Structures are given as C-alpha cells and as structure tokens.
C-alpha cells in the first residue's frame, strides 16, 4: 500500500522584514483611527472591529491584500487550494493576530512608565513572529499555521519598501555628488 502524496508547491517567500513592515502599516493605521476614543473599552471594541475590517473584509475583497500587504507586495493565500482564503480562514488568522496587536497597543500606550508590563504585553506578538523565524522553509507564523494560510510575494502592489530604498539611494548619491 502506497501513500498518495501530493507534491508541495513552492511559493515565493516573503522576507520577515517585509511582513513586519506590512503589519506595522496596518497596525499604525488602525491604532490611529481608534486612538481618538477616550474610553478604553470602546477603544478596544473599535480597534478590534477596525482590525477585522482592514485585515479580513479588505483582504477578501482585494485578492488577499490588506493596505499593509498591498504596500509591500504581499498576498495571503490558502496553499491547499491555491486561492484567496475564505472569510473563516482569514477570521481565524486575524483573531489571533488582532488580539496580539491589541495587547501590543496596550503595551505601547503604557510605554516606559511600566517597562515590564510593556514587555509582557508585546511578548505574544513577538512570539507569533518568532514562529515564522523558526520556519525557514515557508516563514509561516503561528496565526498562519492555525488558519492554514501563507503569505507570499506578488507583483500586485505598490512596492513601498523598494520605492523608499530607491529614494534613499538617490538622495545619498545626490549628497555625495554635491560634496565633490
């Protein structure tokens, strides 16, 4: 009796830095929009609601790309079916990441006034990303493994990191030319 193994398709990997930048773009946008509310309970509800809208609804409508993913040319797929994940998979993924982002928001709002609490509140987000560092083959974070999703590079996006790098190198070149 032989096992019928389907071959694993290798997708273009996304570097950890690009995934961090994409997360930070989404995180900062949602944090800024929810920061105008004074009450912490209402702010928490608004943060989680905006997170779900930005990372699930927008990603579902935009071929697996949220604003941050679009900015960094990243796309979320379901590798089993080679398509954009459904609402259930995206919701599973973003509930885990959204709760970690919420704790990180609280930790960053506490700031250095209570450094230990800040570190403890940031640790779930760091641990989630640490799982991706431990998986050099697919770079799947904890939330990706639970939801059965994968982040891959795509040509559909803005390439913000590449544009900023080009701008930085052009500026350095102009400054160097000016000094000569």
N, C-alpha and C positions, 0 to 999 in steps of 0.2 A: 504494500500500500504506500503510495507516494503522496506527499502533501503538495497541493497545487498552490504555489506561491506566486502571487502577482509581483512583478518587478516593481521596485521602488523608483519612482520618477524623481529625479533630482531637479529641484527648482533653484533659481538664482538666489543665493543667500543675501540677507541684508546685514550690514555690519551693525554691531551693537551701538556704535555711536549714532548712526542714523536713526535707529529705533529710539534711542534716548532723546534725540532732538525732536522727533515726531511726537513722542509722548509729552515732552515739555511744551511744545506749541499748543497741543490740545489742553494740557493741564493749566497753563497760564491763561488761555482764553476763558475756560470755564471758571477758573478761580476769580478772575477779574469780574466777570459777569455776576458771579454770586457774592462778591465781596461788598456790594452796595447794601446788603441787608444787614441790619444790626443784630437781630435775634439769632442766636447760634442754631436753634432747632430749625427755624425757617431757612436759614442759610444752608444748613446741611441738606434739607429736602431739595432746595433749589439746585445745589451743587450736584447731587446725585441725579436729579431729573435732567439737568443740562448735560451731564456726562453721558447719560443714556441716549439722549437725543443726538449729541455730537458724535458719539462713537458707535451707536447701533443704527439709528434711523438714517443718519447721513451716510454711514458706510454701506448700508443696504442699498440706498438709492444711488450711490456713487461708485459702484463696482468694487466694494471692499475698501474704500479710502475715506478716512475722516480728513479734516482740514490738515492736521499734522502729517498724516500719511501722504496726502496729496502733495504737500510742500516738500516732502523728502523722497518722492517716487517709491512709496511702499504700498503694497496691496495685501489685504488679508484674504486668504483662500482656505477652502476646505480641501486638503490634498487627497482625501479619499475619492471625491467626486470631481475634482479639478474644476471647481466653480466657486463663486462667492458664497460664503456661509449664509445659512438662513438666520432668521431672527432669533431662534432658540440658541444656536451656537454662538452668535455674536453677543446675545444677552448673557449667556454663561460666562463668556470670556470677559465681558465688561463689568459684570457684577464683582468679580474677583479683583480686577484692576481698579474699578471705581472705588471700592472700599479701601484698597491700599492707597489710592490717591487722596481719598477723604482723610485718612489718618495722617498722610503726609501734609495735607493742607493744615490740619490742626497743629501738627508739629512745627511747621514753618511759621504759623501765627504765634505760637508760644515763643519761638525764637530762642535766643541765647539767655533769656531770663530764667529758663529752666532747661539747661542743656541736656540733662539725662532724659527728660520726657521727650524732648525733640528727637533725640537719637532713637528712643524706643518707638516713637510714632512713625519714624521714617523707615525702621527696620523691615516691616512687611513688604514695602515697595522694593527695597534693596534686595531682599531675599528672593522676590519674584524675578527680578532681573538677574540675580545670581544663578538661577537655574538655567537661564539662556547661556550664560558664560560657561557653564559646565557641559553644555551640549554643543561641541564644535561641529557636529555634522549638520544639524538643522537649525541651531540657535532658537529652539523653542523654549519660551519662558513657561513658568508654571501655569499661567492662565491659558496659554496656547495648548498645553498638554491636556488640561482638563476639558477644554472646549473642542479639541480635535482640529484646531486651526493652525495656520502657519503664515508668517509674514514673509513676503517675497518682494524682490525689486521688480519694478515695472517701468516702462517708458512713458506711462501716462502720469504726468505730474508736472510740478514746477521746477524741481531740481534746485531748491533754495540753497542747500549746502554747496553745491557746485558753483552757483552764481556768486555766493558770498566769497568763496575761495578765489574765484577769478577776479572779483573786485579787489580783494585784499592783495593779490599778487600784482595787479595793475597799479595799485596805489604804492606798493613798495617799489616797483620799478620806476614810477614817476618821481618818487622821492630820491631814489638813488641817482637818477639822471639829473635831477635838479642840483644835487650836491656836487656833481662833477663839473 
